[in-house]
Amino acid sequence: MVLVMIRTAIIFLALLIIMRLMGKRQIGEMQPFELVITLLIAELVCIPMADSSIPLLYGIISVVTLFVLHETVTLLDLKVKPLKSFISGKPSVVVNKNGIDDYQLKKNNLDVSDLIESLRSAGYFSLDAIDYALYESNGTFSALPKQDYEQTQTSLPLVIVDNGKYDGKNLKITGLGQEFFDEILKKQGVKDVKKVLVLTADGTGKMYLQIKNEKFRTFQAEYPGGKTW
């Protein structure tokens, strides 16, 4: 048991030194290749720590090798521009002046619900509160709000239609039936809900509608009996 404790302590110190040498980003938001190296390190060090029949040096050599690989890839990432996008990826602009870029969302295995969740985490609750939004290559989310975006966030919007399908849970929250929103879409010239990328509605009657491959639009609707939520 004492031997395992000593081996674990040695591996811990070696890892601590290597992680510090890799820089601050390695313990914050990581690029894809950094995440791979971190996962490999975690796997490699477990074996010599637990199995005393394996020379401890093997584990340390493996970690040092990964460190050398990390430094080599980082150097290529910084010095060779054509390789940078291949190694680290590119930022993806998922919202622009026309609204949501469905192609960029799908390219990053995301949907409208994921985007709205990211927006809420960043403090923006309405899709029309921002001009641009993007996911960085390391997965972090950034958004550029409109100048008067606070005025667009007077009530929490609910996603009524997401990629051509009604959200049954949110329909129940509004207390308005699917027929009501079908009629709203018809008034906006939309005959088939499958053509709708997203439709949101807030408690004041403001709606955000974007048809696939078209620019978004916002408009005001009246709820039966002045209903709000």
CYANA upper distance limits for C-alpha pairs under 8 A (distance plus 0.5 A):
  1 MET  CA      5 MET  CA      6.82
  2 VAL  CA      6 ILE  CA      6.72
  3 LEU  CA      7 ARG  CA      6.65
  3 LEU  CA     52 SER  CA      8.20
  4 VAL  CA      8 THR  CA      6.51
  4 VAL  CA     49 MET  CA      6.92
  4 VAL  CA     50 ALA  CA      7.06
  4 VAL  CA     52 SER  CA      7.43
  5 MET  CA      9 ALA  CA      6.67
  6 ILE  CA     10 ILE  CA      6.77
  7 ARG  CA     11 ILE  CA      6.73
  7 ARG  CA     48 PRO  CA      8.30
  7 ARG  CA     49 MET  CA      6.25
  7 ARG  CA     56 LEU  CA      7.54
  8 THR  CA     12 PHE  CA      6.52
  8 THR  CA     49 MET  CA      5.74
  9 ALA  CA     13 LEU  CA      6.75
 10 ILE  CA     14 ALA  CA      6.72
 11 ILE  CA     15 LEU  CA      6.52
 11 ILE  CA     45 VAL  CA      7.46
 11 ILE  CA     49 MET  CA      7.68
 11 ILE  CA     59 GLY  CA      8.35
 11 ILE  CA     60 ILE  CA      7.62
 12 PHE  CA     16 LEU  CA      6.55
 13 LEU  CA     17 ILE  CA      6.76
 14 ALA  CA     18 ILE  CA      6.78
 14 ALA  CA     60 ILE  CA      7.59
 15 LEU  CA     19 MET  CA      6.49
 15 LEU  CA     63 VAL  CA      8.09
 16 LEU  CA     20 ARG  CA      6.68
 17 ILE  CA     21 LEU  CA      6.76
 18 ILE  CA     22 MET  CA      6.80
 18 ILE  CA     63 VAL  CA      8.36
 18 ILE  CA     64 VAL  CA      7.99
 18 ILE  CA     67 PHE  CA      7.29
 19 MET  CA     23 GLY  CA      7.38
 19 MET  CA     26 GLN  CA      7.62
 19 MET  CA     27 ILE  CA      8.41
 20 ARG  CA     24 LYS  CA      7.80
 22 MET  CA     26 GLN  CA      6.82
 22 MET  CA     67 PHE  CA      7.90
 22 MET  CA     70 HIS  CA      8.16
 22 MET  CA     71 GLU  CA      8.13
 23 GLY  CA     27 ILE  CA      8.27
 24 LYS  CA     28 GLY  CA      7.08
 25 ARG  CA     29 GLU  CA      6.33
 25 ARG  CA     30 MET  CA      6.52
 26 GLN  CA     30 MET  CA      6.18
 26 GLN  CA     34 GLU  CA      7.28
 29 GLU  CA    138 ASN  CA      6.76
 29 GLU  CA    139 GLY  CA      8.32
 29 GLU  CA    140 THR  CA      8.05
 30 MET  CA     34 GLU  CA      6.23
 30 MET  CA     35 LEU  CA      6.49
 30 MET  CA    138 ASN  CA      6.21
 31 GLN  CA     35 LEU  CA      6.88
 31 GLN  CA     88 SER  CA      6.31
 31 GLN  CA    137 SER  CA      7.41
 31 GLN  CA    138 ASN  CA      5.33
 32 PRO  CA     36 VAL  CA      6.91
 32 PRO  CA     87 ILE  CA      8.13
 32 PRO  CA     88 SER  CA      6.69
 32 PRO  CA    138 ASN  CA      7.34
 33 PHE  CA     37 ILE  CA      6.80
 33 PHE  CA     87 ILE  CA      7.43
 33 PHE  CA     88 SER  CA      7.60
 34 GLU  CA     38 THR  CA      6.61
 34 GLU  CA     70 HIS  CA      7.68
 35 LEU  CA     39 LEU  CA      6.68
 36 VAL  CA     40 LEU  CA      6.71
 37 ILE  CA     41 ILE  CA      6.61
 37 ILE  CA     66 LEU  CA      7.10
 37 ILE  CA     70 HIS  CA      7.72
 38 THR  CA     42 ALA  CA      6.79
 39 LEU  CA     43 GLU  CA      6.85
 40 LEU  CA     44 LEU  CA      6.54
 41 ILE  CA     45 VAL  CA      6.64
 41 ILE  CA     62 SER  CA      8.49
 41 ILE  CA     63 VAL  CA      6.57
 41 ILE  CA     66 LEU  CA      7.90
 42 ALA  CA     46 CYS  CA      7.08
 43 GLU  CA     47 ILE  CA      7.83
 44 LEU  CA     48 PRO  CA      8.19
 44 LEU  CA     59 GLY  CA      6.93
 44 LEU  CA     62 SER  CA      7.60
 44 LEU  CA     63 VAL  CA      7.94
 45 VAL  CA     49 MET  CA      6.80
 45 VAL  CA     59 GLY  CA      6.18
 45 VAL  CA     60 ILE  CA      8.30
 45 VAL  CA     63 VAL  CA      8.10
 46 CYS  CA     50 ALA  CA      6.79
 47 ILE  CA     51 ASP  CA      6.40
 47 ILE  CA     54 ILE  CA      8.36
 47 ILE  CA     59 GLY  CA      8.19
 48 PRO  CA     52 SER  CA      6.95
 48 PRO  CA     53 SER  CA      8.45
 48 PRO  CA     54 ILE  CA      6.10
 48 PRO  CA     55 PRO  CA      7.35
 48 PRO  CA     56 LEU  CA      6.19
 48 PRO  CA     58 TYR  CA      8.07
 48 PRO  CA     59 GLY  CA      6.35
 49 MET  CA     56 LEU  CA      8.10
 52 SER  CA     56 LEU  CA      8.33
 54 ILE  CA     58 TYR  CA      7.86
 55 PRO  CA     59 GLY  CA      8.04
 56 LEU  CA     60 ILE  CA      7.14
 57 LEU  CA     61 ILE  CA      6.49
 58 TYR  CA     62 SER  CA      6.72
 59 GLY  CA     63 VAL  CA      6.84
 60 ILE  CA     64 VAL  CA      6.63
 61 ILE  CA     65 THR  CA      6.55
 62 SER  CA     66 LEU  CA      6.83
 63 VAL  CA     67 PHE  CA      6.76
 64 VAL  CA     68 VAL  CA      6.81
 65 THR  CA     69 LEU  CA      6.77
 66 LEU  CA     70 HIS  CA      6.51
 67 PHE  CA     71 GLU  CA      6.75
 68 VAL  CA     72 THR  CA      6.65
 69 LEU  CA     73 VAL  CA      6.60
 70 HIS  CA     74 THR  CA      6.52
 71 GLU  CA     75 LEU  CA      6.58
 72 THR  CA     76 LEU  CA      6.81
 73 VAL  CA     77 ASP  CA      6.48
 73 VAL  CA     87 ILE  CA      8.48
 74 THR  CA     78 LEU  CA      6.74
 75 LEU  CA     79 LYS  CA      6.48
 76 LEU  CA     80 VAL  CA      5.78
 76 LEU  CA     83 LEU  CA      7.51
 76 LEU  CA     84 LYS  CA      7.88
 77 ASP  CA     81 LYS  CA      7.45
 77 ASP  CA     83 LEU  CA      6.81
 77 ASP  CA     84 LYS  CA      5.19
 77 ASP  CA     87 ILE  CA      7.21
 77 ASP  CA     88 SER  CA      7.96
 78 LEU  CA     84 LYS  CA      7.56
 80 VAL  CA     84 LYS  CA      7.04
 81 LYS  CA     85 SER  CA      8.01
 82 PRO  CA     86 PHE  CA      7.89
 83 LEU  CA     87 ILE  CA      6.48
 84 LYS  CA     88 SER  CA      6.25
 84 LYS  CA     89 GLY  CA      7.50
 85 SER  CA     89 GLY  CA      4.80
 85 SER  CA     90 LYS  CA      6.01
 88 SER  CA    137 SER  CA      6.74
 88 SER  CA    138 ASN  CA      8.07
 89 GLY  CA    137 SER  CA      5.73
 90 LYS  CA    136 GLU  CA      7.45
 90 LYS  CA    137 SER  CA      5.62
 91 PRO  CA    134 LEU  CA      7.09
 91 PRO  CA    135 TYR  CA      6.13
 91 PRO  CA    136 GLU  CA      4.81
 91 PRO  CA    137 SER  CA      5.42
 92 SER  CA    104 GLN  CA      6.84
 92 SER  CA    134 LEU  CA      5.81
 92 SER  CA    135 TYR  CA      5.77
 92 SER  CA    136 GLU  CA      7.02
 92 SER  CA    137 SER  CA      8.10
 93 VAL  CA    101 ASP  CA      7.99
 93 VAL  CA    104 GLN  CA      7.43
 93 VAL  CA    132 TYR  CA      7.67
 93 VAL  CA    133 ALA  CA      6.37
 93 VAL  CA    134 LEU  CA      4.69
 93 VAL  CA    135 TYR  CA      7.13
 94 VAL  CA    100 ILE  CA      6.33
 94 VAL  CA    101 ASP  CA      5.46
 94 VAL  CA    102 ASP  CA      7.79
 94 VAL  CA    104 GLN  CA      6.12
 94 VAL  CA    105 LEU  CA      6.59
 94 VAL  CA    132 TYR  CA      8.05
 94 VAL  CA    133 ALA  CA      6.24
 94 VAL  CA    134 LEU  CA      5.80
 94 VAL  CA    135 TYR  CA      7.83
 95 VAL  CA     99 GLY  CA      5.86
 95 VAL  CA    100 ILE  CA      4.93
 95 VAL  CA    101 ASP  CA      6.15
 95 VAL  CA    131 ASP  CA      7.54
 95 VAL  CA    132 TYR  CA      5.43
 95 VAL  CA    133 ALA  CA      5.33
 95 VAL  CA    134 LEU  CA      7.30
 96 ASN  CA    100 ILE  CA      7.02
 96 ASN  CA    101 ASP  CA      7.69
 96 ASN  CA    131 ASP  CA      6.21
 96 ASN  CA    132 TYR  CA      5.09
 96 ASN  CA    133 ALA  CA      7.37
 97 LYS  CA    131 ASP  CA      6.03
 97 LYS  CA    132 TYR  CA      7.29
 98 ASN  CA    214 GLU  CA      7.96
 98 ASN  CA    215 LYS  CA      5.03
 98 ASN  CA    216 PHE  CA      6.52
 99 GLY  CA    131 ASP  CA      8.48
 99 GLY  CA    210 GLN  CA      7.79
 99 GLY  CA    215 LYS  CA      6.42
 99 GLY  CA    216 PHE  CA      5.81
100 ILE  CA    210 GLN  CA      8.38
100 ILE  CA    216 PHE  CA      8.38
101 ASP  CA    105 LEU  CA      7.00
102 ASP  CA    106 LYS  CA      6.74
102 ASP  CA    111 ASP  CA      8.39
102 ASP  CA    197 LEU  CA      8.37
102 ASP  CA    212 LYS  CA      8.17
102 ASP  CA    213 ASN  CA      8.46
103 TYR  CA    107 LYS  CA      6.55
104 GLN  CA    108 ASN  CA      6.86
105 LEU  CA    109 ASN  CA      6.80
105 LEU  CA    110 LEU  CA      5.39
105 LEU  CA    111 ASP  CA      6.37
105 LEU  CA    112 VAL  CA      8.17
106 LYS  CA    110 LEU  CA      5.98
106 LYS  CA    111 ASP  CA      7.15
110 LEU  CA    114 ASP  CA      6.47
110 LEU  CA    115 LEU  CA      7.79
111 ASP  CA    115 LEU  CA      6.99
112 VAL  CA    116 ILE  CA      6.69
112 VAL  CA    162 ASP  CA      7.06
112 VAL  CA    163 ASN  CA      7.92
112 VAL  CA    198 VAL  CA      7.79
113 SER  CA    117 GLU  CA      6.62
113 SER  CA    162 ASP  CA      7.93
114 ASP  CA    118 SER  CA      6.76
115 LEU  CA    119 LEU  CA      6.71
116 ILE  CA    120 ARG  CA      6.70
116 ILE  CA    125 PHE  CA      8.07
116 ILE  CA    127 LEU  CA      8.08
117 GLU  CA    121 SER  CA      6.78
118 SER  CA    122 ALA  CA      6.82
118 SER  CA    141 PHE  CA      7.31
119 LEU  CA    123 GLY  CA      6.84
119 LEU  CA    124 TYR  CA      5.62
119 LEU  CA    125 PHE  CA      6.91
119 LEU  CA    143 ALA  CA      8.22
120 ARG  CA    124 TYR  CA      5.55
120 ARG  CA    125 PHE  CA      5.75
122 ALA  CA    141 PHE  CA      8.35
122 ALA  CA    142 SER  CA      8.14
122 ALA  CA    143 ALA  CA      8.18
124 TYR  CA    129 ALA  CA      7.17
124 TYR  CA    130 ILE  CA      8.21
124 TYR  CA    153 GLN  CA      8.37
125 PHE  CA    129 ALA  CA      7.96
125 PHE  CA    153 GLN  CA      6.91
125 PHE  CA    156 LEU  CA      7.04
125 PHE  CA    157 PRO  CA      7.44
126 SER  CA    130 ILE  CA      8.31
126 SER  CA    152 THR  CA      7.34
126 SER  CA    153 GLN  CA      6.58
126 SER  CA    156 LEU  CA      8.08
126 SER  CA    157 PRO  CA      6.93
127 LEU  CA    208 TYR  CA      7.89
128 ASP  CA    149 TYR  CA      8.37
128 ASP  CA    152 THR  CA      7.73
128 ASP  CA    208 TYR  CA      7.86
128 ASP  CA    218 THR  CA      8.42
129 ALA  CA    145 PRO  CA      6.30
129 ALA  CA    146 LYS  CA      6.20
129 ALA  CA    148 ASP  CA      8.41
129 ALA  CA    149 TYR  CA      5.12
129 ALA  CA    150 GLU  CA      7.95
129 ALA  CA    152 THR  CA      6.53
129 ALA  CA    153 GLN  CA      7.85
130 ILE  CA    143 ALA  CA      7.22
130 ILE  CA    144 LEU  CA      6.16
130 ILE  CA    145 PRO  CA      4.40
130 ILE  CA    146 LYS  CA      5.54
130 ILE  CA    149 TYR  CA      7.47
131 ASP  CA    143 ALA  CA      8.25
131 ASP  CA    144 LEU  CA      6.29
131 ASP  CA    145 PRO  CA      6.22
131 ASP  CA    146 LYS  CA      6.27
132 TYR  CA    143 ALA  CA      6.18
132 TYR  CA    144 LEU  CA      5.63
132 TYR  CA    145 PRO  CA      7.65
133 ALA  CA    141 PHE  CA      7.92
133 ALA  CA    142 SER  CA      6.16
133 ALA  CA    143 ALA  CA      4.58
133 ALA  CA    144 LEU  CA      6.69
134 LEU  CA    141 PHE  CA      6.42
134 LEU  CA    142 SER  CA      5.95
134 LEU  CA    143 ALA  CA      6.87
135 TYR  CA    139 GLY  CA      6.20
135 TYR  CA    140 THR  CA      6.14
135 TYR  CA    141 PHE  CA      5.11
135 TYR  CA    142 SER  CA      6.90
136 GLU  CA    140 THR  CA      5.78
136 GLU  CA    141 PHE  CA      6.77
136 GLU  CA    142 SER  CA      8.06
145 PRO  CA    149 TYR  CA      6.68
148 ASP  CA    152 THR  CA      8.00
149 TYR  CA    153 GLN  CA      7.46
150 GLU  CA    154 THR  CA      8.13
154 THR  CA    204 THR  CA      8.46
155 SER  CA    202 ASP  CA      6.15
155 SER  CA    203 GLY  CA      6.19
155 SER  CA    204 THR  CA      7.16
156 LEU  CA    202 ASP  CA      6.04
156 LEU  CA    203 GLY  CA      7.37
157 PRO  CA    200 THR  CA      6.39
157 PRO  CA    201 ALA  CA      5.61
157 PRO  CA    202 ASP  CA      4.47
157 PRO  CA    203 GLY  CA      7.61
158 LEU  CA    170 ASN  CA      6.89
158 LEU  CA    200 THR  CA      5.81
158 LEU  CA    201 ALA  CA      5.93
158 LEU  CA    202 ASP  CA      6.55
159 VAL  CA    167 ASP  CA      7.41
159 VAL  CA    170 ASN  CA      7.24
159 VAL  CA    198 VAL  CA      7.75
159 VAL  CA    199 LEU  CA      6.58
159 VAL  CA    200 THR  CA      4.92
159 VAL  CA    201 ALA  CA      7.24
160 ILE  CA    166 TYR  CA      6.21
160 ILE  CA    167 ASP  CA      5.90
160 ILE  CA    170 ASN  CA      6.75
160 ILE  CA    171 LEU  CA      7.00
160 ILE  CA    198 VAL  CA      8.04
160 ILE  CA    199 LEU  CA      5.95
160 ILE  CA    200 THR  CA      5.78
160 ILE  CA    201 ALA  CA      7.30
161 VAL  CA    165 LYS  CA      5.78
161 VAL  CA    166 TYR  CA      4.92
161 VAL  CA    167 ASP  CA      6.38
161 VAL  CA    193 VAL  CA      8.41
161 VAL  CA    196 VAL  CA      7.57
161 VAL  CA    197 LEU  CA      7.85
161 VAL  CA    198 VAL  CA      5.75
161 VAL  CA    199 LEU  CA      5.37
161 VAL  CA    200 THR  CA      7.45
162 ASP  CA    166 TYR  CA      6.92
162 ASP  CA    167 ASP  CA      7.45
162 ASP  CA    196 VAL  CA      7.96
162 ASP  CA    197 LEU  CA      6.49
162 ASP  CA    198 VAL  CA      5.34
162 ASP  CA    199 LEU  CA      7.33
163 ASN  CA    194 LYS  CA      7.48
163 ASN  CA    195 LYS  CA      8.29
163 ASN  CA    196 VAL  CA      6.57
163 ASN  CA    197 LEU  CA      4.83
163 ASN  CA    198 VAL  CA      6.41
164 GLY  CA    193 VAL  CA      5.82
164 GLY  CA    194 LYS  CA      4.23
164 GLY  CA    195 LYS  CA      6.39
164 GLY  CA    196 VAL  CA      5.52
164 GLY  CA    197 LEU  CA      6.45
164 GLY  CA    198 VAL  CA      7.90
165 LYS  CA    193 VAL  CA      7.51
165 LYS  CA    194 LYS  CA      7.13
166 TYR  CA    171 LEU  CA      8.27
166 TYR  CA    178 GLN  CA      8.23
167 ASP  CA    171 LEU  CA      6.75
168 GLY  CA    172 LYS  CA      6.90
169 LYS  CA    173 ILE  CA      7.07
170 ASN  CA    174 THR  CA      6.85
171 LEU  CA    175 GLY  CA      6.83
171 LEU  CA    176 LEU  CA      6.70
171 LEU  CA    177 GLY  CA      7.02
171 LEU  CA    178 GLN  CA      7.56
172 LYS  CA    176 LEU  CA      7.47
172 LYS  CA    177 GLY  CA      8.24
173 ILE  CA    229 TRP  CA      8.39
174 THR  CA    228 THR  CA      8.26
174 THR  CA    229 TRP  CA      7.14
176 LEU  CA    180 PHE  CA      6.93
176 LEU  CA    181 PHE  CA      8.46
177 GLY  CA    181 PHE  CA      7.66
178 GLN  CA    182 ASP  CA      6.64
179 GLU  CA    183 GLU  CA      6.71
180 PHE  CA    184 ILE  CA      6.93
181 PHE  CA    185 LEU  CA      6.65
182 ASP  CA    186 LYS  CA      6.76
182 ASP  CA    193 VAL  CA      8.20
183 GLU  CA    187 LYS  CA      6.81
184 ILE  CA    188 GLN  CA      6.98
184 ILE  CA    221 ALA  CA      8.39
185 LEU  CA    189 GLY  CA      6.87
185 LEU  CA    190 VAL  CA      5.56
185 LEU  CA    191 LYS  CA      7.53
185 LEU  CA    193 VAL  CA      8.18
186 LYS  CA    190 VAL  CA      5.50
186 LYS  CA    191 LYS  CA      6.19
190 VAL  CA    195 LYS  CA      8.12
190 VAL  CA    196 VAL  CA      8.49
192 ASP  CA    196 VAL  CA      8.21
195 LYS  CA    211 ILE  CA      6.33
195 LYS  CA    212 LYS  CA      6.32
196 VAL  CA    209 LEU  CA      8.06
196 VAL  CA    210 GLN  CA      6.70
196 VAL  CA    211 ILE  CA      4.97
196 VAL  CA    212 LYS  CA      6.32
197 LEU  CA    209 LEU  CA      8.39
197 LEU  CA    210 GLN  CA      6.15
197 LEU  CA    211 ILE  CA      5.79
197 LEU  CA    212 LYS  CA      5.59
198 VAL  CA    208 TYR  CA      8.15
198 VAL  CA    209 LEU  CA      6.41
198 VAL  CA    210 GLN  CA      5.98
198 VAL  CA    211 ILE  CA      7.63
199 LEU  CA    207 MET  CA      7.42
199 LEU  CA    208 TYR  CA      6.04
199 LEU  CA    209 LEU  CA      5.07
199 LEU  CA    210 GLN  CA      7.09
200 THR  CA    207 MET  CA      5.98
200 THR  CA    208 TYR  CA      5.64
200 THR  CA    209 LEU  CA      7.21
201 ALA  CA    205 GLY  CA      6.82
201 ALA  CA    206 LYS  CA      6.28
201 ALA  CA    207 MET  CA      4.95
201 ALA  CA    208 TYR  CA      7.09
202 ASP  CA    206 LYS  CA      6.14
202 ASP  CA    207 MET  CA      7.14
202 ASP  CA    229 TRP  CA      8.22
203 GLY  CA    227 LYS  CA      8.19
203 GLY  CA    228 THR  CA      5.02
203 GLY  CA    229 TRP  CA      5.32
204 THR  CA    228 THR  CA      6.73
205 GLY  CA    220 GLN  CA      5.98
205 GLY  CA    221 ALA  CA      5.39
205 GLY  CA    222 GLU  CA      6.37
205 GLY  CA    223 TYR  CA      7.14
205 GLY  CA    228 THR  CA      8.29
206 LYS  CA    218 THR  CA      7.53
206 LYS  CA    219 PHE  CA      6.35
206 LYS  CA    220 GLN  CA      5.05
206 LYS  CA    221 ALA  CA      6.78
207 MET  CA    218 THR  CA      5.99
207 MET  CA    219 PHE  CA      5.95
207 MET  CA    220 GLN  CA      6.59
207 MET  CA    221 ALA  CA      7.65
208 TYR  CA    216 PHE  CA      7.60
208 TYR  CA    217 ARG  CA      6.47
208 TYR  CA    218 THR  CA      5.06
208 TYR  CA    219 PHE  CA      7.37
209 LEU  CA    216 PHE  CA      6.14
209 LEU  CA    217 ARG  CA      5.86
209 LEU  CA    218 THR  CA      6.65
210 GLN  CA    214 GLU  CA      7.06
210 GLN  CA    215 LYS  CA      6.80
210 GLN  CA    216 PHE  CA      4.70
210 GLN  CA    217 ARG  CA      6.80
211 ILE  CA    215 LYS  CA      7.70
211 ILE  CA    216 PHE  CA      7.42
222 GLU  CA    226 GLY  CA      7.31
223 TYR  CA    227 LYS  CA      5.92
223 TYR  CA    228 THR  CA      8.11
